[in-house]
């Protein structure tokens, strides 16, 4: 799915970050649930997506809201 938004390597995901990758997926009309956001952040921080959802949920949602992204 990430390849559809020109992210085809771990380095490209690192360069774009979880928020930017998530926004790109949504803008491309691809199914991008909050679980996808947690998974992207987990991939970047080497954590399980459930841990990300528990520990970083507010920060990530606040950043999306600040960028005007509806979830």
Secondary structure, DSSP 8 states (H G I E B T S, - for coil): -GGGGT--SHHHHHHHHHHHHHHHHHHTT----HHHHHHHHHHHHT--HHHHHHHHHHHHHHHHHHTT---
